[in-house]
Amino acid sequence: MTGPTVPTATEPEPAAGWAPTRALGRAVLLAGLLLVAGVLLGRVDLIVLAAPFALGTAYALRRRPTALPQVWITQGEDGPLVEGGDVTAAVSVGNPDTVDYDLVVVRSRVSPWLRIDRAGFALDGIVDDASPAATTPTGGGAPASGRGRSVADRPFVTSVPSATVADLELAGHALRWGRHPVGPAGARVATAGGLLVSRAVLTEPVRVRVYPRTEPFEAVEAMPRAAGLVGAHHSRRPGEGGELAGVRIFAPGDRLRRIDWRVSLRARQLHVAATLSDRDAEVVVLLDVLAEAGRSGGVSGAASVLDTTVRATAAIAEHYLHRGDRVSLLEYGPTARRLRPAAGRRQYLTVLEWLLDVHVHPSSHEPYDQVFGPQLLSSDALVVVLTPLLDERSAQMLARLARAGRFVVAVDTLPTDLSSPKNQGWAEVAYRLWRLDRDVMIGQLREHGVPVVRWAGAGSLDQVLRDVARLATAPRVGGR
């Protein structure tokens, strides 16, 4: 990965941002002391001894730098990046001066969720993996969650000739979804034989978008109510479709190809085959972002509540959008973000982009419930609520949706391996009581008609979708 060629500077400018090094100070001091001592003592040998230091310093400073180095970060163009995929980036250092940079020290910060395994400089298309400083790690300890130390935590050293660019190639893999920064990056340059050094030149970080890995998910075709005129679900309304609903007497407007001649000849009256219309459905995925639990271990480790919520949302959206249904997303939290309902491949890409900005927003205030109004939430929509049920307000929200006649399915996203606190007095007893209270709350939700199921990938929602569809088609008692 080679950056653009930096044009050669034509007009010299004041050497702003450059400072003398200690080597220059020592050379000037030593040469001055020898010259003064030789003159005062009348010793020619001291003057001859001072000559190499004076002449060497003057020769090194004959051409002084006039421009600071240029630093920028570029991301590899490898298409959409998914959890566990390979990530590439480059920190480029350009030399716009007419003086060669004898030594360039580059260092960049990288998100701990981007594990960089290989790094090296590329100059004119040649990659040098054995950078001199690459074997001398500096700085703090390993990142959290046992992800280990990244190669990018080290400083890297190279030289950059005039009017050229050196690229620090970074290659590794992404451990978790989200927008992860590469940078800020900085570079310091030494020139004139190490007698002049530049100030640190910094550049802003570049955010790498890592999309959640979609878990395999399949669900039955049963939907509570189909809403549109076209789609893959068999509704209970008669119309043009592929599922036979029965045979009825011919009526004006019926198509001739629908005539059932066998029944017509037996009944001596025209009969037609009635079918059920194929319709699309609207699926609303509601994300509870009031609380977080568990510890994220990346794509191959343990999953926190937020990890399960985001990955399950991506899987559900991909399944129903692939079937031609309309999918919308809502956040249950202080911000109340919303993604309008739509269908198709573009909506799926929009869903993935929308999920990158999902964060937990703990708040003591009541979330904005007006997003669940009839103007935004269709009465025929299937509402899938992804919630850890850690906040009582989440249970109250589910109960309100059920009382309003919505078709609600609650998906429990709390990690199954959530361990209880140990050796903390009454903490373990309190944890057991909290578990019992949570089980009671789930039982009360089920009594209110809200099915609660734990997320387990493919087949997680099959049984509850059948139950919801059966309830939706059941006759209502007392006009309700």
Stockholm file with secondary structure:
# STOCKHOLM 1.0

chainA/1-480         MTGPTVPTATEPEPAAGWAPTRALGRAVLLAGLLLVAGVLLGRVDLIVLAAPFALGTAYALRRRPTALPQVWITQGEDGPLVEGGDVTAAVSVGNPDTVDYDLVVVRSRVSPWLRIDRAGFALDGIVDDASPAATTPTGGGAPASGRGRSVADRPFVTSVPSATVADLELAGHALRWGRHPVGPAGARVATAGGLLVSRAVLTEPVRVRVYPRTEPFEAVEAMPRAAGLVGAHHSRRPGEGGELAGVRIFAPGDRLRRIDWRVSLRARQLHVAATLSDRDAEVVVLLDVLAEAGRSGGVSGAASVLDTTVRATAAIAEHYLHRGDRVSLLEYGPTARRLRPAAGRRQYLTVLEWLLDVHVHPSSHEPYDQVFGPQLLSSDALVVVLTPLLDERSAQMLARLARAGRFVVAVDTLPTDLSSPKNQGWAEVAYRLWRLDRDVMIGQLREHGVPVVRWAGAGSLDQVLRDVARLATAPRVGGR
#=GR chainA/1-480 SS CCCCCCCCCCSCCCCTTEEECHHHHHHHHHHHHHHHHHHHHTCHHHHHHHHHHHHHHHHHTSSCCCSCCEEEEEECCCSSEETTCEEEEEEEEECCSSSCEEEEEEEEEECTTEEEEEEEEEETTEEESCCGGGGSCCSSCCCGGGCCCCGGGSCEEEEECTTCEEEEEEEEEECSSEEEEEEEEEEEEEETTTTEEECCEEECCEEEEEECCCCCCCCCSCCSCCCSSSSSEEEEEEEEEEEEEEEEECCTTCCGGGBCHHHHHHHTSCEEEEEEEEECCEEEEEEECSCCCSCCCCTTSCCCHHHHHHHHHHHHHHHHHHTTCEEEEEEESSSCCEEEEECSHHHHHHHHHHHTTCCCCCCSSCCCGGGGSTTTSCTTCEEEEEECCCSHHHHHHHHHHHHTTCEEEEEECSCTTCCCCCSSTTHHHHHHHHHHHHHHHHHHHHHTTCCEEECCSTTTTHHHHHHHHHHHHSCCGGGC
#=GC SS_cons         CCCCCCCCCCSCCCCTTEEECHHHHHHHHHHHHHHHHHHHHTCHHHHHHHHHHHHHHHHHTSSCCCSCCEEEEEECCCSSEETTCEEEEEEEEECCSSSCEEEEEEEEEECTTEEEEEEEEEETTEEESCCGGGGSCCSSCCCGGGCCCCGGGSCEEEEECTTCEEEEEEEEEECSSEEEEEEEEEEEEEETTTTEEECCEEECCEEEEEECCCCCCCCCSCCSCCCSSSSSEEEEEEEEEEEEEEEEECCTTCCGGGBCHHHHHHHTSCEEEEEEEEECCEEEEEEECSCCCSCCCCTTSCCCHHHHHHHHHHHHHHHHHHTTCEEEEEEESSSCCEEEEECSHHHHHHHHHHHTTCCCCCCSSCCCGGGGSTTTSCTTCEEEEEECCCSHHHHHHHHHHHHTTCEEEEEECSCTTCCCCCSSTTHHHHHHHHHHHHHHHHHHHHHTTCCEEECCSTTTTHHHHHHHHHHHHSCCGGGC
//
